[in-house]
């Protein structure tokens, strides 16, 4: 929540990145130009509010988001910038080795694809570290990035891995595009490193083939690409340059606080629905596991039952054989011999 008491009385421009903040600040600073930076094609919270006279310009950080902004009913002018990276903080460590030794899975969502990826990495003798929902949690992944030779993730994870001079594979819960190289970079950046830039499915079972294409030169190339295209200072200069006096001042309608509250409620409901779906999927996985285990135990029980029947039949056969005249004669022979021997003496 915004604390209006901590905000200045007036500003020259507003930069917002979610609809609730956009609405609140438009009410706080009427007549002030507003730029909206969009980050997502999924969450409505991260699209500019569909009210006339509120957002002067929308900024898209990849072509995928720019396409989404262009499809809205109310379309402000769109400026295309690139994701900013603090290259003073995320900077290269030691050069990459000829053969990769350590991999980092930097993800909150890789989910069911994790096992196949880990298996492929470990099969090549690589140690695997996980940072995110499936491993350790941190607000600063820089140390983990610098420990790795290969980084696997998507979106922001890819950019920070590149900035640290690591070889990077774009792969996560929605698929993957493989290695970031100087050749693949334009397509991958256009898609926001979201795993859907190349019209080819990256089968996790073929990760061995992908890893075989590792090249230690990738690290230096990736770091250079970040400095050339994603330097945070260049991004800030471009944002400030938008407020050059040509932007239309915001002239929003009333009741913006209530609209902001409704946007937050809608976003919370969406997040709760997603969380419920994830829990249901997890429960479904557990139920499937228990069902498979129950079926296995049933098969084992049936096998033991068949074995018990077979042993019972064998015992009956042995009992019949033991009671047959021939067997009784054979078993009686030793005692007959002893008796005959005693009589002859």
Kinemage of the C-alpha trace (Angstrom):
@kinemage 1
@onewidth
@group {chain A} dominant
@subgroup {mainchain}
@vectorlist {calphas} color= white
{ca unk a 1} P 0.000 0.000 0.000
{ca unk a 2} L 1.102 3.510 -0.776
{ca unk a 3} L 1.630 5.831 2.162
{ca unk a 4} L 0.579 9.204 0.810
{ca unk a 5} L 2.318 10.928 3.696
{ca unk a 6} L 5.708 9.793 2.337
{ca unk a 7} L 5.073 11.087 -1.185
{ca unk a 8} L 6.175 14.533 -2.371
{ca unk a 9} L 3.567 17.226 -2.874
{ca unk a 10} L 4.233 17.438 -6.616
{ca unk a 11} L 6.267 15.562 -9.269
{ca unk a 12} L 7.202 16.176 -12.901
{ca unk a 13} L 6.191 12.710 -14.053
{ca unk a 14} L 4.900 9.338 -12.852
{ca unk a 15} L 6.280 5.898 -13.746
{ca unk a 16} L 3.980 3.037 -12.737
{ca unk a 17} L 4.327 -0.724 -13.186
{ca unk a 18} L 0.972 -2.012 -12.018
{ca unk a 19} L -2.578 -0.826 -12.525
{ca unk a 20} L -3.381 -0.214 -8.845
{ca unk a 21} L -0.369 2.092 -8.390
{ca unk a 22} L -1.145 3.797 -11.704
{ca unk a 23} L -4.660 4.629 -10.529
{ca unk a 24} L -3.556 5.815 -7.083
{ca unk a 25} L -0.836 8.078 -8.436
{ca unk a 26} L -3.117 9.506 -11.126
{ca unk a 27} L -5.457 10.553 -8.333
{ca unk a 28} L -2.576 11.889 -6.249
{ca unk a 29} L -0.984 13.886 -9.106
{ca unk a 30} L -3.714 14.968 -11.546
{ca unk a 31} L -2.379 16.766 -14.608
{ca unk a 32} L 1.001 14.968 -14.356
{ca unk a 33} L 2.166 12.852 -17.342
{ca unk a 34} L 2.278 9.133 -16.577
{ca unk a 35} L 4.355 6.374 -18.189
{ca unk a 36} L 3.304 2.762 -17.587
{ca unk a 37} L 5.986 0.026 -17.811
{ca unk a 38} L 4.365 -3.314 -18.659
{ca unk a 39} L 6.033 -6.614 -17.689
{ca unk a 40} L 3.465 -9.324 -18.304
{ca unk a 41} L 1.041 -10.693 -20.877
{ca unk a 42} L -0.790 -12.731 -18.225
{ca unk a 43} L -1.632 -10.507 -15.269
{ca unk a 44} L -4.096 -7.678 -15.919
{ca unk a 45} L -2.521 -5.949 -12.928
{ca unk a 46} L 0.549 -5.380 -15.112
{ca unk a 47} L -1.317 -3.803 -18.014
{ca unk a 48} L -2.205 -0.100 -18.155
{ca unk a 49} L -5.693 0.742 -16.810
{ca unk a 50} L -8.288 0.959 -19.542
{ca unk a 51} L -9.322 4.520 -18.779
{ca unk a 52} L -8.914 7.428 -21.195
{ca unk a 53} L -6.682 10.327 -20.237
{ca unk a 54} L -4.636 8.372 -17.655
{ca unk a 55} L -1.522 6.808 -19.255
{ca unk a 56} L 0.376 8.924 -21.771
{ca unk a 57} L 2.831 6.218 -22.896
{ca unk a 58} L 3.253 2.495 -22.296
{ca unk a 59} L 6.689 0.862 -22.229
{ca unk a 60} L 7.128 -2.756 -23.342
{ca unk a 61} L 10.282 -4.621 -22.378
{ca unk a 62} L 9.959 -7.215 -25.148
{ca unk a 63} L 8.004 -7.695 -28.364
{ca unk a 64} L 5.666 -10.235 -26.765
{ca unk a 65} L 4.424 -7.626 -24.277
{ca unk a 66} L 4.331 -4.953 -27.002
{ca unk a 67} L 1.968 -7.175 -29.017
{ca unk a 68} L -0.223 -7.594 -25.946
{ca unk a 69} L -0.360 -3.820 -25.368
{ca unk a 70} L -1.247 -3.291 -29.015
{ca unk a 71} L -4.248 -5.616 -28.666
{ca unk a 72} L -5.869 -3.688 -25.793
{ca unk a 73} L -9.062 -1.750 -26.328
{ca unk a 74} L -7.402 1.462 -25.163
{ca unk a 75} L -3.898 1.634 -26.647
{ca unk a 76} L -1.546 4.404 -25.520
{ca unk a 77} L 1.579 5.001 -27.618
{ca unk a 78} L 4.047 2.136 -27.084
{ca unk a 79} L 7.795 2.549 -26.564
{ca unk a 80} L 9.980 -0.546 -26.790
{ca unk a 81} L 12.856 -0.731 -24.297
{ca unk a 82} L 14.849 -3.709 -22.990
{ca unk a 83} L 15.036 -5.256 -19.545
{ca unk a 84} L 17.563 -3.264 -17.462
{ca unk a 85} L 20.380 -5.051 -15.609
{ca unk a 86} L 22.699 -3.526 -13.016
{ca unk a 87} L 26.000 -4.450 -14.628
{ca unk a 88} L 27.944 -3.139 -11.625
{ca unk a 89} L 26.266 -5.722 -9.387
{ca unk a 90} L 25.814 -8.593 -11.818
{ca unk a 91} L 29.214 -8.837 -13.449
{ca unk a 92} L 31.401 -11.704 -14.675
{ca unk a 93} L 33.427 -13.852 -12.299
{ca unk a 94} L 36.094 -16.346 -13.322
{ca unk a 95} L 36.242 -17.564 -16.943
{ca unk a 96} L 34.242 -20.665 -17.787
{ca unk a 97} L 36.089 -24.020 -17.835
{ca unk a 98} L 36.503 -26.125 -20.959
{ca unk a 99} L 34.065 -28.660 -19.520
{ca unk a 100} L 31.168 -27.471 -17.316
{ca unk a 101} L 31.307 -28.736 -13.731
{ca unk a 102} L 28.409 -26.983 -11.981
{ca unk a 103} L 24.872 -26.072 -13.075
{ca unk a 104} L 22.361 -23.743 -11.445
{ca unk a 105} L 18.597 -24.181 -11.781
{ca unk a 106} L 17.355 -20.657 -11.076
{ca unk a 107} L 13.585 -20.987 -11.119
{ca unk a 108} L 10.412 -20.916 -9.078
{ca unk a 109} L 8.332 -22.904 -11.561
{ca unk a 110} L 10.306 -25.603 -13.368
{ca unk a 111} L 8.183 -28.158 -11.517
{ca unk a 112} L 7.758 -31.570 -13.138
{ca unk a 113} L 10.557 -30.902 -15.655
{ca unk a 114} L 13.155 -30.741 -12.878
{ca unk a 115} L 13.942 -34.455 -12.653
{ca unk a 116} L 14.677 -34.907 -16.360
{ca unk a 117} L 16.971 -31.861 -16.387
{ca unk a 118} L 18.810 -32.912 -13.215
{ca unk a 119} L 19.282 -36.428 -14.568
{ca unk a 120} L 20.838 -35.120 -17.782
{ca unk a 121} L 23.162 -32.780 -15.886
{ca unk a 122} L 24.257 -35.415 -13.376
{ca unk a 123} L 24.785 -37.943 -16.169
{ca unk a 124} L 27.447 -35.586 -17.522
{ca unk a 125} L 29.094 -35.431 -14.095
{ca unk a 126} L 27.821 -31.951 -13.221
{ca unk a 127} L 26.893 -30.853 -9.702
{ca unk a 128} L 23.459 -29.210 -9.580
{ca unk a 129} L 22.371 -26.343 -7.331
{ca unk a 130} L 18.777 -25.122 -7.149
{ca unk a 131} L 17.741 -21.602 -6.173
{ca unk a 132} L 14.050 -20.815 -6.081
{ca unk a 133} L 10.882 -22.538 -4.919
{ca unk a 134} L 12.414 -25.985 -5.471
{ca unk a 135} L 15.654 -25.249 -3.612
{ca unk a 136} L 17.116 -22.524 -1.435
{ca unk a 137} L 15.502 -19.078 -1.400
{ca unk a 138} L 17.418 -15.822 -1.666
{ca unk a 139} L 16.825 -12.180 -2.529
{ca unk a 140} L 20.218 -11.995 -4.250
{ca unk a 141} L 21.197 -14.894 -6.563
{ca unk a 142} L 24.543 -13.356 -7.547
{ca unk a 143} L 26.727 -15.692 -5.453
{ca unk a 144} L 24.925 -18.775 -6.794
{ca unk a 145} L 25.270 -17.479 -10.348
{ca unk a 146} L 29.011 -17.003 -9.973
{ca unk a 147} L 29.423 -20.554 -8.603
{ca unk a 148} L 27.814 -22.002 -11.724
{ca unk a 149} L 29.215 -22.686 -15.167
{ca unk a 150} L 25.770 -23.242 -16.712
{ca unk a 151} L 22.576 -21.416 -15.659
{ca unk a 152} L 19.139 -22.782 -16.545
{ca unk a 153} L 16.106 -20.532 -16.155
{ca unk a 154} L 13.878 -18.074 -17.922
{ca unk a 155} L 13.120 -14.377 -18.004
{ca unk a 156} L 15.107 -12.407 -15.445
{ca unk a 157} L 17.170 -15.466 -14.481
{ca unk a 158} L 18.586 -15.604 -18.003
{ca unk a 159} L 19.615 -11.944 -18.043
{ca unk a 160} L 21.375 -12.080 -14.684
{ca unk a 161} L 23.144 -15.307 -15.642
{ca unk a 162} L 24.351 -13.666 -18.849
{ca unk a 163} L 25.534 -10.573 -16.968
{ca unk a 164} L 27.613 -12.812 -14.683
{ca unk a 165} L 29.370 -14.303 -17.726
{ca unk a 166} L 27.748 -17.734 -17.464
{ca unk a 167} L 26.618 -20.046 -20.264
{ca unk a 168} L 22.806 -19.900 -20.164
{ca unk a 169} L 20.016 -22.223 -21.277
{ca unk a 170} L 16.489 -20.827 -21.617
{ca unk a 171} L 14.250 -23.526 -20.146
{ca unk a 172} L 11.459 -23.564 -17.592
{ca unk a 173} L 7.834 -24.523 -16.972
{ca unk a 174} L 6.625 -23.321 -20.380
{ca unk a 175} L 9.311 -24.923 -22.501
{ca unk a 176} L 12.681 -23.738 -23.703
{ca unk a 177} L 14.798 -22.319 -26.505
{ca unk a 178} L 18.202 -23.771 -25.629
{ca unk a 179} L 21.489 -21.886 -25.399
{ca unk a 180} L 21.752 -18.111 -25.539
{ca unk a 181} L 24.296 -17.256 -28.238
{ca unk a 182} L 25.041 -14.164 -30.291
{ca unk a 183} L 22.966 -15.748 -33.093
{ca unk a 184} L 19.951 -16.751 -30.966
{ca unk a 185} L 19.926 -13.638 -28.761
{ca unk a 186} L 17.719 -11.387 -30.994
{ca unk a 187} L 14.914 -13.959 -31.164
{ca unk a 188} L 15.154 -14.897 -27.495
{ca unk a 189} L 15.209 -11.265 -26.334
{ca unk a 190} L 12.216 -10.458 -28.531
{ca unk a 191} L 10.222 -13.149 -26.713
{ca unk a 192} L 11.505 -12.019 -23.296
{ca unk a 193} L 13.553 -15.229 -22.805
{ca unk a 194} L 10.251 -16.984 -22.073
{ca unk a 195} L 10.959 -20.233 -23.910
{ca unk a 196} L 8.714 -19.761 -26.941
{ca unk a 197} L 10.907 -17.904 -29.423
{ca unk a 198} L 11.922 -20.959 -31.457
{ca unk a 199} L 9.113 -23.051 -33.019
{ca unk a 200} L 10.569 -26.331 -31.811
{ca unk a 201} L 9.808 -28.288 -28.654
{ca unk a 202} L 12.820 -28.797 -26.404
{ca unk a 203} L 12.321 -32.334 -25.121
{ca unk a 204} L 13.837 -32.568 -21.610
{ca unk a 205} L 14.914 -36.136 -22.426
{ca unk a 206} L 17.231 -34.724 -25.107
{ca unk a 207} L 19.112 -32.461 -22.734
{ca unk a 208} L 22.226 -34.583 -23.260
{ca unk a 209} L 22.406 -33.442 -26.880
{ca unk a 210} L 21.893 -29.837 -25.825
{ca unk a 211} L 24.599 -29.937 -23.162
{ca unk a 212} L 27.063 -31.390 -25.677
{ca unk a 213} L 26.997 -28.021 -27.497
{ca unk a 214} L 28.448 -26.162 -24.476
{ca unk a 215} L 31.199 -23.683 -25.383
{ca unk a 216} L 33.167 -21.759 -22.706
{ca unk a 217} L 33.233 -18.723 -25.016
{ca unk a 218} L 29.489 -18.302 -24.384
{ca unk a 219} L 30.160 -16.624 -21.039
{ca unk a 220} L 32.102 -13.642 -22.388
{ca unk a 221} L 29.669 -13.223 -25.305
{ca unk a 222} L 26.687 -13.155 -22.933
{ca unk a 223} L 28.304 -10.554 -20.679
{ca unk a 224} L 29.035 -8.355 -23.700
{ca unk a 225} L 25.439 -8.653 -24.924
{ca unk a 226} L 24.138 -7.445 -21.560
{ca unk a 227} L 26.435 -4.428 -21.452
{ca unk a 228} L 25.560 -3.556 -25.050
{ca unk a 229} L 21.775 -3.902 -24.804
{ca unk a 230} L 20.634 -4.034 -21.154
{ca unk a 231} L 22.719 -1.584 -19.152
{ca unk a 232} L 20.488 -0.122 -16.429
{ca unk a 233} L 21.864 3.407 -16.827
{ca unk a 234} L 20.897 3.413 -20.530
{ca unk a 235} L 17.422 2.227 -19.609
{ca unk a 236} L 17.025 4.981 -17.004
{ca unk a 237} L 18.158 7.624 -19.505
{ca unk a 238} L 15.572 6.394 -22.007
{ca unk a 239} L 12.790 6.520 -19.400
{ca unk a 240} L 13.703 10.042 -18.307
{ca unk a 241} L 13.851 11.062 -21.958
{ca unk a 242} L 10.169 10.209 -22.351
{ca unk a 243} L 9.288 13.150 -20.088
{ca unk a 244} L 10.454 15.728 -22.606
{ca unk a 245} L 7.422 17.970 -22.442
{ca unk a 246} L 5.558 16.233 -25.245
{ca unk a 247} L 3.588 13.779 -23.101
{ca unk a 248} L -0.060 14.539 -22.505
{ca unk a 249} L -0.856 15.301 -18.831
{ca unk a 250} L -3.123 12.828 -17.100
{ca unk a 251} L -6.779 13.834 -16.907
{ca unk a 252} L -8.267 10.882 -15.081
{ca unk a 253} L -11.893 10.387 -14.052
{ca unk a 254} L -12.871 10.240 -10.386
{ca unk a 255} L -13.152 7.337 -7.928
{ca unk a 256} L -9.592 6.195 -8.637
{ca unk a 257} L -8.959 4.889 -5.116
{ca unk a 258} L -11.924 2.548 -5.430
{ca unk a 259} L -10.752 1.402 -8.859
{ca unk a 260} L -7.290 0.730 -7.428
{ca unk a 261} L -8.817 -1.347 -4.636
{ca unk a 262} L -10.821 -3.399 -7.127
{ca unk a 263} L -7.725 -4.040 -9.221
{ca unk a 264} L -5.863 -5.327 -6.154
{ca unk a 265} L -8.812 -7.552 -5.227
{ca unk a 266} L -8.946 -8.979 -8.745
{ca unk a 267} L -5.210 -9.693 -8.683
{ca unk a 268} L -5.454 -11.373 -5.276
{ca unk a 269} L -8.340 -13.536 -6.501
{ca unk a 270} L -6.310 -14.518 -9.551
{ca unk a 271} L -3.305 -15.462 -7.414
{ca unk a 272} L -5.491 -17.474 -5.032
{ca unk a 273} L -7.020 -19.332 -7.975
{ca unk a 274} L -3.576 -20.159 -9.346
{ca unk a 275} L -2.410 -21.325 -5.920
{ca unk a 276} L -5.502 -23.519 -5.595
{ca unk a 277} L -4.800 -25.030 -9.015
{ca unk a 278} L -1.209 -25.770 -8.013
{ca unk a 279} L -2.374 -27.418 -4.771
{ca unk a 280} L -4.929 -29.478 -6.671
{ca unk a 281} L -2.271 -30.564 -9.160
{ca unk a 282} L 0.055 -31.524 -6.306
{ca unk a 283} L -2.709 -33.518 -4.624
{ca unk a 284} L -3.485 -35.145 -7.930
{ca unk a 285} L 0.147 -36.193 -8.251
{ca unk a 286} L 0.066 -37.664 -4.735
{ca unk a 287} L -3.189 -39.500 -5.470
{ca unk a 288} L -1.713 -40.907 -8.657
{ca unk a 289} L 1.324 -42.090 -6.720
{ca unk a 290} L -0.835 -43.797 -4.074
{ca unk a 291} L -3.030 -45.342 -6.750
{ca unk a 292} L -0.007 -46.762 -8.560
{ca unk a 293} L 1.364 -48.075 -5.260
{ca unk a 294} L -1.998 -49.691 -4.442
{ca unk a 295} L -2.068 -51.327 -7.873
{ca unk a 296} L 1.469 -52.623 -7.333
{ca unk a 297} L 0.513 -54.096 -3.961
{ca unk a 298} L -2.551 -55.701 -5.510
{ca unk a 299} L -0.357 -57.330 -8.142
{ca unk a 300} L 2.021 -58.555 -5.422
{ca unk a 301} L -0.892 -59.958 -3.419
{ca unk a 302} L -2.209 -61.763 -6.497
{ca unk a 303} L 1.252 -63.205 -7.139
{ca unk a 304} L 1.539 -64.434 -3.541
{ca unk a 305} L -1.931 -65.934 -3.793
{ca unk a 306} L -0.993 -67.801 -6.979
{ca unk a 307} L 2.183 -69.008 -5.277
{ca unk a 308} L 0.196 -70.196 -2.249
{ca unk a 309} L -2.184 -72.128 -4.507
{ca unk a 310} L 0.752 -73.681 -6.333
{ca unk a 311} L 2.388 -74.723 -3.037
{ca unk a 312} L -0.915 -76.150 -1.800
{ca unk a 313} L -1.229 -78.199 -4.961
{ca unk a 314} L 2.362 -79.376 -4.553
{ca unk a 315} L 1.691 -80.416 -0.930
{ca unk a 316} L -1.399 -82.361 -1.979
{ca unk a 317} L 0.602 -84.131 -4.669
{ca unk a 318} L 3.330 -85.000 -2.149
{ca unk a 319} L 0.738 -86.238 0.328
{ca unk a 320} L -0.867 -88.442 -2.330
{ca unk a 321} L 2.545 -89.753 -3.291
{ca unk a 322} L 3.420 -90.479 0.349
{ca unk a 323} L 0.228 -92.515 0.757
{ca unk a 324} L 0.679 -94.526 -2.432
{ca unk a 325} L 1.365 -98.297 -2.062
{ca unk a 326} L 4.714 -98.039 -3.800
{ca unk a 327} L 6.029 -95.407 -1.400
{ca unk a 328} L 4.719 -97.322 1.630
{ca unk a 329} L 6.586 -100.439 0.432
{ca unk a 330} L 9.800 -98.463 -0.132
{ca unk a 331} L 9.628 -96.834 3.302
{ca unk a 332} L 8.909 -100.211 4.946
{ca unk a 333} L 11.909 -102.006 3.366
{ca unk a 334} L 14.545 -100.855 5.910
{ca unk a 335} L 12.526 -102.145 8.870
{ca unk a 336} L 11.885 -105.453 7.043
{ca unk a 337} L 15.599 -105.849 6.404
{ca unk a 338} L 16.409 -105.237 10.055
{ca unk a 339} L 13.773 -107.747 11.136
{ca unk a 340} L 15.070 -110.393 8.718
{ca unk a 341} L 18.609 -109.730 9.876
{ca unk a 342} L 17.595 -110.264 13.547
{ca unk a 343} L 15.774 -113.521 12.707
{ca unk a 344} L 18.765 -114.984 10.875
{ca unk a 345} L 21.066 -114.318 13.799
